[in-house]
């Protein structure tokens, strides 16, 4: 099956290849006049995973050296760093992030370069066309690369349009991720490089989970595909092991990050595009890092001036709760206006540009299809080991629990009580009164506990046995006074137990 025109997609990195795969089906839907071939360029340091991605998508793949033999009528890519073969066919470059917002290492020379810009030689040839999402990006580009004059196409941002179109499905996406009702989802977003969220502070995810009440919050991490390609999934999971053991959801980096971002109640991020997408969606944003490679005058630099910083040495829970309570959807509206234009029009405008460059008449437009992001799959491990503390006051008993994997992530080594639930006088409570520890994957019973009558279901031993705690008054303990309630202090024998 061979069409009238041949479109070659340059697949160099996972990030750039995913961006093309996400929008190309809608652009060429049902048009047999165009034959699409994917050419694999293996020259990037972040190339690992590209071939697997293409094969999983069912793409026809050829080596990059054979592009000339394919006689393309158009080369489409979201990577600006490809070596385009000799010829006359145009090259359409899509952004794989939001505009030209970062300085990145230049693989062709020493020093850094502006991310998203093709080499001047390709601009001089008159073959390159750069798709942009905002008129300000053209002004920025001309100031640093004058040869780009007349080589930009204002189309908007397809990814942002999909995020906006799916925004009202946030609750559904949270349920699909396994976030219980009335819980808040905190998404940690990390770009790549030493000044990224994870690159700057690998232990931040564990400390955030250690600070948040488990019965009020869940945590997820979106890590840039370059990190997955450059370091591998084993290294990432090993680095984040304490947080993963505490229930952190490590979001797959291919497509699922978009629905996870829509599901987020609050974003803790850095200078990457995902953080900016979250701000543009009206999410509360706290910056855990913001690298110097952010280009002044861009939307991400404006976000760095506008969004509050996360004080990792302060009360993390209080900062996140405050961000949720004080967030206004329009808070980052000015930042978003500086990044996105022609909202909702990106795919139609990009489709028109693609057919113009192919030299084909655009098919009669079909009624626009609603494009909703797919529901994500549930991720994260089930937490079964806890550190629990109980405090009593004249009016109530407060029980706090946290996953044992992150229970000692405070700088002073003390357990951090992260979950608070308060029972009024007369309620039924059975809970340790002192911090326990994790032994062999099970709960190590603490020395003392606080119990109220009637008791809750018993703790269950790791061997399947069941044992009820006996409530009695320990020598020297003081019985708290709750009107109308029967509470007592007691001690238990240490053993391996977990909560049912």
SULMOTA-V817712 format. One record per residue. N is the residue number from 1. D_LAST is the distance of its C-alpha to the last C-alpha in Angstrom with 1 decimal. Layout:
N:D_LAST + N:D_LAST
This chain:
1:59.9 + 2:61.6 + 3:62.0 + 4:64.7 + 5:62.9 + 6:60.6 + 7:57.8 + 8:56.4 + 9:53.0 + 10:52.9 + 11:49.4 + 12:49.2 + 13:45.8 + 14:42.4 + 15:42.5 + 16:46.0 + 17:45.5 + 18:42.3 + 19:44.3 + 20:47.1 + 21:44.8 + 22:43.1 + 23:46.3 + 24:48.8 + 25:47.8 + 26:48.5 + 27:51.8 + 28:53.2 + 29:51.5 + 30:53.7 + 31:56.7 + 32:58.2 + 33:61.0 + 34:58.8 + 35:57.6 + 36:54.7 + 37:54.5 + 38:52.0 + 39:53.5 + 40:51.3 + 41:52.5 + 42:50.9 + 43:52.4 + 44:49.6 + 45:47.4 + 46:44.5 + 47:45.5 + 48:42.6 + 49:40.7 + 50:43.7 + 51:44.7 + 52:41.3 + 53:40.9 + 54:44.4 + 55:43.8 + 56:40.5 + 57:42.3 + 58:45.1 + 59:47.8 + 60:51.2 + 61:51.5 + 62:54.6 + 63:55.3 + 64:56.5 + 65:59.9 + 66:60.6 + 67:60.2 + 68:64.0 + 69:64.5 + 70:62.2 + 71:64.8 + 72:62.3 + 73:63.5 + 74:60.6 + 75:58.1 + 76:54.9 + 77:52.5 + 78:50.0 + 79:51.0 + 80:54.1 + 81:54.6 + 82:55.9 + 83:59.4 + 84:61.0 + 85:63.5 + 86:67.1 + 87:68.1 + 88:68.4 + 89:65.3 + 90:63.3 + 91:60.0 + 92:57.4 + 93:54.8 + 94:51.6 + 95:49.6 + 96:46.3 + 97:45.1 + 98:46.7 + 99:50.3 + 100:51.8 + 101:49.5 + 102:49.1 + 103:51.3 + 104:50.2 + 105:51.7 + 106:54.7 + 107:54.6 + 108:58.3 + 109:59.6 + 110:58.6 + 111:57.0 + 112:54.9 + 113:55.5 + 114:54.4 + 115:51.5 + 116:52.4 + 117:56.2 + 118:58.1 + 119:60.9 + 120:64.2 + 121:66.0 + 122:64.0 + 123:64.8 + 124:68.4 + 125:68.6 + 126:67.8 + 127:65.2 + 128:62.0 + 129:60.3 + 130:57.4 + 131:55.1 + 132:54.0 + 133:51.9 + 134:53.9 + 135:57.7 + 136:57.0 + 137:55.9 + 138:59.4 + 139:60.9 + 140:58.7 + 141:59.5 + 142:63.2 + 143:63.3 + 144:62.0 + 145:63.2 + 146:66.4 + 147:66.8 + 148:63.9 + 149:66.2 + 150:66.2 + 151:63.4 + 152:60.4 + 153:59.0 + 154:57.1 + 155:54.5 + 156:51.4 + 157:47.9 + 158:46.3 + 159:42.8 + 160:42.8 + 161:44.1 + 162:41.1 + 163:38.7 + 164:40.5 + 165:40.6 + 166:36.9 + 167:36.0 + 168:35.1 + 169:32.4 + 170:30.2 + 171:27.5 + 172:27.5 + 173:27.3 + 174:24.4 + 175:22.4 + 176:23.6 + 177:22.4 + 178:18.8 + 179:19.2 + 180:17.4 + 181:19.9 + 182:21.3 + 183:20.3 + 184:23.3 + 185:24.1 + 186:26.0 + 187:28.1 + 188:29.8 + 189:33.1 + 190:35.1 + 191:38.6 + 192:40.1 + 193:42.3 + 194:42.1 + 195:42.0 + 196:39.1 + 197:35.7 + 198:34.2 + 199:37.6 + 200:38.2 + 201:34.7 + 202:32.4 + 203:29.7 + 204:29.7 + 205:26.7 + 206:24.4 + 207:25.9 + 208:25.5 + 209:21.8 + 210:21.6 + 211:23.4 + 212:21.6 + 213:18.7 + 214:15.9 + 215:15.1 + 216:18.8 + 217:20.0 + 218:19.8 + 219:22.4 + 220:24.7 + 221:27.8 + 222:31.1 + 223:33.2 + 224:36.9 + 225:37.9 + 226:40.5 + 227:37.7 + 228:36.2 + 229:39.7 + 230:40.9 + 231:38.1 + 232:36.0 + 233:32.3 + 234:31.5 + 235:33.0 + 236:31.2 + 237:27.7 + 238:28.6 + 239:29.8 + 240:26.8 + 241:24.2 + 242:22.5 + 243:22.2 + 244:21.1 + 245:18.3 + 246:17.2 + 247:17.2 + 248:21.0 + 249:22.4 + 250:25.7 + 251:27.8 + 252:30.2 + 253:33.7 + 254:35.8 + 255:35.3 + 256:31.7 + 257:32.4 + 258:34.4 + 259:31.7 + 260:29.2 + 261:31.9 + 262:32.4 + 263:28.7 + 264:28.8 + 265:28.8 + 266:30.3 + 267:31.9 + 268:32.2 + 269:35.1 + 270:38.5 + 271:41.9 + 272:40.8 + 273:41.5 + 274:37.8 + 275:37.6 + 276:40.9 + 277:39.7 + 278:36.8 + 279:39.2 + 280:41.5 + 281:38.8 + 282:38.4 + 283:35.2 + 284:34.8 + 285:35.7 + 286:35.3 + 287:37.2 + 288:35.6 + 289:38.8 + 290:42.1 + 291:44.5 + 292:48.2 + 293:48.9 + 294:48.3 + 295:51.8 + 296:53.3 + 297:54.2 + 298:51.4 + 299:48.6 + 300:46.0 + 301:48.2 + 302:48.3 + 303:44.5 + 304:44.6 + 305:46.8 + 306:44.9 + 307:41.2 + 308:39.7 + 309:38.6 + 310:35.1 + 311:35.5 + 312:33.0 + 313:33.8 + 314:33.3 + 315:30.4 + 316:29.0 + 317:26.6 + 318:29.6 + 319:31.8 + 320:29.6 + 321:29.0 + 322:32.7 + 323:33.6 + 324:31.5 + 325:33.2 + 326:36.7 + 327:36.9 + 328:39.7 + 329:40.0 + 330:43.6 + 331:43.0 + 332:43.6 + 333:46.0 + 334:49.0 + 335:47.2 + 336:46.4 + 337:50.0 + 338:51.2 + 339:49.2 + 340:49.3 + 341:52.2 + 342:52.9 + 343:49.3 + 344:48.6 + 345:51.7 + 346:50.7 + 347:50.5 + 348:53.7 + 349:55.6 + 350:54.4 + 351:55.3 + 352:58.8 + 353:59.2 + 354:58.1 + 355:60.5 + 356:63.3 + 357:62.9 + 358:62.8 + 359:66.0 + 360:64.6 + 361:64.7 + 362:61.4 + 363:60.2 + 364:60.5 + 365:57.3 + 366:54.8 + 367:52.9 + 368:50.2 + 369:46.9 + 370:43.7 + 371:41.8 + 372:38.1 + 373:35.8 + 374:33.5 + 375:29.8 + 376:27.9 + 377:25.3 + 378:21.7 + 379:21.5 + 380:19.4 + 381:16.6 + 382:12.9 + 383:11.7 + 384:8.9 + 385:10.8 + 386:11.7 + 387:14.5 + 388:14.1 + 389:17.1 + 390:17.9 + 391:21.4 + 392:23.2 + 393:26.3 + 394:28.5 + 395:27.1 + 396:23.4 + 397:20.3 + 398:19.3 + 399:16.0 + 400:16.3 + 401:14.1 + 402:15.3 + 403:14.6 + 404:15.7 + 405:18.3 + 406:20.3 + 407:19.6 + 408:23.1 + 409:25.3 + 410:27.4 + 411:31.0 + 412:30.9 + 413:28.0 + 414:25.9 + 415:22.2 + 416:22.2 + 417:19.9 + 418:19.4 + 419:17.2 + 420:18.4 + 421:17.3 + 422:19.6 + 423:19.2 + 424:22.6 + 425:23.7 + 426:22.2 + 427:18.8 + 428:15.6 + 429:13.9 + 430:12.0 + 431:12.1 + 432:14.1 + 433:17.7 + 434:18.8 + 435:17.9 + 436:16.1 + 437:16.8 + 438:15.6 + 439:16.8 + 440:16.9 + 441:14.3 + 442:11.6 + 443:10.9 + 444:14.0 + 445:13.6 + 446:16.4 + 447:19.3 + 448:18.9 + 449:16.6 + 450:17.3 + 451:16.2 + 452:17.6 + 453:18.2 + 454:16.8 + 455:13.4 + 456:10.1 + 457:7.7 + 458:7.6 + 459:6.1 + 460:6.2 + 461:9.4 + 462:10.6 + 463:13.0 + 464:10.9 + 465:11.7 + 466:10.1 + 467:11.7 + 468:12.2 + 469:13.9 + 470:17.5 + 471:18.9 + 472:22.4 + 473:25.0 + 474:25.6 + 475:29.3 + 476:30.8 + 477:27.9 + 478:28.9 + 479:27.3 + 480:26.9 + 481:28.6 + 482:27.0 + 483:29.3 + 484:27.9 + 485:24.5 + 486:23.4 + 487:21.7 + 488:22.0 + 489:21.6 + 490:20.4 + 491:19.9 + 492:17.6 + 493:18.4 + 494:17.4 + 495:15.2 + 496:12.8 + 497:9.2 + 498:6.3 + 499:3.8 + 500:0.0
